[in-house]
Amino acid sequence: MSATRVFVARLAGCGVFDPAGDRVGKVIDVLVSYRKSGAPKATGMLVEISGRRRVFVPIARITSISAGQVITTGLIDLRRFSVRGGEQRVIAEILGRKVALKDGSGTATIEDVAIEVAKSHDWLISELFLRRPKTSASPFARGATLFSSWDQISESKDAEAQSAEALIATYSELRPADLANALLDLPDERMIEVAEELDDERLADVLEELPEDEQIDIIA
């Protein structure tokens, strides 16, 4: 790997290339697998290839991450992506999640996640970029930020603890059609959360790109 530590949110939309330099797709998300102890391990990337097809590229087939691009070995399994048991998508499911600081200083929201190569050569979540709740009533105020390791936080079990704001920020530059495709890949509850946070004009543009069933579910 040309990079040994990468923040996942910055990978969204990065081009994916084969060894010859030909573009094969773009990064949509990074998948991690929870372990019995220690930080979750990155298992691979969700990549969109031609025809808007989403496929899984194992981390072992990624040879370089640098300057906004990802280089693979060129071997890509064209089977349509599906999440395996125990895996979670960082951008779609972990960003925006509320956590508690084990030092007793309160709660914070995950805004980004760094993955790093460990001595075992596995890519592990090494650092979290967190934002504390805002302390001002001003609509423009934002909470203080801090960095934390995985072992310094505990995840909230409250289903209402997740926020869609971080995910929306990551997808802010996507065209309506691309955002609609991103929404279709999310779990149903998460898709509704994100739709509720979009402003009316942006949501209207995205709805036009969605199948009728999803339009009805979101409007309802």
C-alpha positions as CSV (number, residue, x, y, z in Angstrom):
1,M,0.0,0.0,0.0
2,S,1.3,3.5,-0.8
3,A,-0.8,4.8,2.1
4,T,-1.0,3.2,5.5
5,R,-3.7,5.4,7.0
6,V,-6.8,6.7,5.3
7,F,-10.0,8.5,6.3
8,V,-12.9,6.6,4.8
9,A,-15.2,9.6,4.1
10,R,-12.5,11.0,1.8
11,L,-12.5,7.8,-0.3
12,A,-16.2,8.3,-1.4
13,G,-16.2,8.9,-5.1
14,C,-12.5,8.2,-5.6
15,G,-11.6,6.5,-8.9
16,V,-10.6,2.8,-8.9
17,F,-8.0,1.8,-11.5
18,D,-6.4,-1.4,-12.7
19,P,-2.6,-1.8,-12.8
20,A,-2.5,-0.5,-16.4
21,G,-4.1,2.8,-15.2
22,D,-7.5,2.1,-16.8
23,R,-10.4,3.3,-14.7
24,V,-12.7,0.5,-13.6
25,G,-15.1,2.3,-11.3
26,K,-15.4,4.5,-8.2
27,V,-15.4,3.9,-4.4
28,I,-18.9,3.9,-2.8
29,D,-18.1,2.7,0.7
30,V,-15.7,0.6,2.9
31,L,-16.8,-2.5,4.7
32,V,-15.6,-3.5,8.1
33,S,-16.1,-6.6,10.2
34,Y,-16.6,-6.5,14.0
35,R,-14.3,-8.8,16.0
36,K,-14.7,-10.2,19.5
37,S,-12.2,-7.7,20.8
38,G,-10.3,-4.8,19.4
39,A,-11.2,-2.4,16.6
40,P,-13.2,-3.6,13.5
41,K,-11.2,-4.9,10.6
42,A,-11.7,-3.5,7.0
43,T,-12.6,-6.3,4.7
44,G,-12.9,-4.5,1.4
45,M,-14.5,-1.7,-0.6
46,L,-17.9,-1.4,-2.3
47,V,-17.1,-0.2,-5.9
48,E,-19.5,1.0,-8.6
49,I,-18.4,-0.3,-12.0
50,S,-19.9,0.3,-15.5
51,G,-23.7,0.0,-15.7
52,R,-24.0,1.3,-12.1
53,R,-23.3,-2.2,-10.9
54,R,-22.0,-2.4,-7.3
55,V,-19.4,-5.1,-6.6
56,F,-17.2,-6.0,-3.6
57,V,-13.4,-5.7,-3.9
58,P,-11.6,-7.5,-1.1
59,I,-8.9,-5.4,0.7
60,A,-6.3,-7.9,-0.4
61,R,-6.9,-7.0,-4.0
62,I,-6.2,-3.3,-3.4
63,T,-2.6,-2.5,-3.9
64,S,-2.5,1.3,-3.5
65,I,-4.5,4.2,-2.0
66,S,-3.1,7.6,-2.8
67,A,-4.0,11.1,-4.0
68,G,-7.7,10.4,-4.4
69,Q,-7.3,7.1,-6.3
70,V,-7.4,3.4,-5.5
71,I,-5.3,0.9,-7.5
72,T,-6.4,-2.8,-7.6
73,T,-4.8,-6.0,-8.8
74,G,-7.3,-5.9,-11.7
75,L,-9.2,-9.0,-10.5
76,I,-12.8,-8.0,-9.8
77,D,-15.6,-10.4,-9.0
78,L,-18.6,-9.1,-11.0
79,R,-21.2,-10.7,-8.8
80,R,-23.6,-8.1,-7.4
81,F,-22.7,-6.9,-4.0
82,S,-24.5,-8.1,-0.9
83,V,-23.5,-7.5,2.8
84,R,-22.2,-10.6,4.6
85,G,-23.1,-11.4,8.2
86,G,-21.1,-9.3,10.7
87,E,-20.1,-6.7,8.2
88,Q,-21.1,-3.0,8.2
89,R,-20.6,-0.2,5.8
90,V,-18.7,2.7,7.2
91,I,-20.2,5.6,5.3
92,A,-23.8,4.2,5.2
93,E,-24.0,2.8,8.7
94,I,-21.3,4.0,11.0
95,L,-20.8,7.7,10.2
96,G,-23.3,9.7,12.2
97,R,-23.5,7.1,14.9
98,K,-23.6,8.4,18.5
99,V,-21.0,7.0,20.9
100,A,-20.1,7.5,24.6
101,L,-16.6,8.5,25.7
102,K,-15.3,6.0,28.2
103,D,-13.6,8.7,30.2
104,G,-17.0,10.0,31.3
105,S,-16.8,13.2,29.4
106,G,-20.1,12.6,27.5
107,T,-21.2,11.6,24.1
108,A,-20.1,12.5,20.5
109,T,-21.0,11.7,16.9
110,I,-18.7,9.8,14.5
111,E,-17.9,12.1,11.6
112,D,-15.1,10.1,10.0
113,V,-13.2,6.9,10.5
114,A,-9.5,6.2,9.8
115,I,-8.4,2.8,8.7
116,E,-4.7,1.9,9.1
117,V,-2.4,-1.0,8.4
118,A,-1.6,-2.9,11.6
119,K,1.5,-5.1,12.3
120,S,-0.7,-8.1,11.4
121,H,-1.0,-6.4,7.9
122,D,-4.8,-6.1,8.5
123,W,-6.5,-2.8,7.9
124,L,-8.1,-1.8,11.2
125,I,-10.1,1.2,12.4
126,S,-7.4,3.2,14.1
127,E,-8.9,6.5,14.8
128,L,-12.3,8.2,15.0
129,F,-13.0,11.9,14.2
130,L,-15.8,12.8,16.6
131,R,-18.0,15.9,17.2
132,R,-19.5,16.7,20.6
133,P,-23.0,18.0,20.9
134,K,-23.3,21.8,20.4
135,T,-23.4,23.9,23.5
136,S,-24.9,27.0,21.9
137,A,-28.5,27.6,20.8
138,S,-27.4,29.3,17.7
139,P,-28.5,27.4,14.5
140,F,-25.0,28.0,13.1
141,A,-23.1,26.6,16.1
142,R,-21.3,23.3,16.0
143,G,-19.9,21.2,18.7
144,A,-16.2,20.8,19.4
145,T,-14.3,18.1,17.6
146,L,-11.8,15.5,18.9
147,F,-9.9,12.4,17.8
148,S,-10.3,9.1,19.6
149,S,-9.2,5.5,19.3
150,W,-11.8,2.7,19.1
151,D,-11.0,1.5,22.6
152,Q,-11.8,4.9,24.1
153,I,-15.5,4.8,23.1
154,S,-18.5,2.6,23.5
155,E,-21.3,2.4,20.9
156,S,-24.8,3.5,21.8
157,K,-27.4,0.8,21.7
158,D,-30.2,3.4,21.2
159,A,-31.8,3.0,17.8
160,E,-32.4,6.8,17.8
161,A,-28.8,7.6,18.4
162,Q,-27.8,7.6,14.8
163,S,-27.8,10.8,12.8
164,A,-27.9,11.0,9.0
165,E,-26.1,14.4,8.9
166,A,-22.7,12.9,8.4
167,L,-23.8,10.7,5.6
168,I,-25.5,13.6,3.8
169,A,-22.3,15.6,4.1
170,T,-20.4,12.8,2.5
171,Y,-22.9,12.6,-0.4
172,S,-23.3,16.3,-0.8
173,E,-21.6,16.5,-4.1
174,L,-23.5,13.7,-5.8
175,R,-25.9,14.3,-8.6
176,P,-29.5,13.4,-7.8
177,A,-29.3,10.2,-9.9
178,D,-26.2,9.1,-8.0
179,L,-27.6,10.0,-4.7
180,A,-30.8,8.0,-5.5
181,N,-28.6,5.0,-6.3
182,A,-26.8,5.5,-3.0
183,L,-30.1,5.6,-1.1
184,L,-31.2,2.3,-2.7
185,D,-28.1,0.6,-1.3
186,L,-29.0,1.7,2.3
187,P,-31.0,-0.4,4.8
188,D,-34.7,0.8,4.6
189,E,-34.6,2.6,8.0
190,R,-31.3,4.4,7.1
191,M,-32.8,5.4,3.7
192,I,-35.7,7.1,5.4
193,E,-33.4,8.8,8.0
194,V,-31.4,10.3,5.2
195,A,-34.5,11.4,3.2
196,E,-35.9,13.1,6.2
197,E,-32.7,15.2,6.6
198,L,-32.6,16.4,2.9
199,D,-34.0,19.8,2.1
200,D,-37.3,19.7,0.1
201,E,-35.7,20.8,-3.2
202,R,-32.9,18.2,-3.0
203,L,-35.3,15.5,-1.9
204,A,-37.7,16.3,-4.8
205,D,-34.8,15.9,-7.3
206,V,-33.8,12.6,-5.8
207,L,-37.4,11.2,-5.7
208,E,-37.7,11.7,-9.4
209,E,-34.8,9.2,-9.8
210,L,-36.2,6.5,-7.5
211,P,-38.5,3.6,-8.4
212,E,-42.2,4.2,-7.5
213,D,-42.2,1.8,-4.5
214,E,-39.3,3.7,-2.8
215,Q,-41.0,7.1,-3.7
216,I,-44.2,5.9,-1.9
217,D,-42.3,4.6,1.2
218,I,-40.3,7.9,1.6
219,I,-43.3,10.2,1.1
220,A,-45.4,8.1,3.5
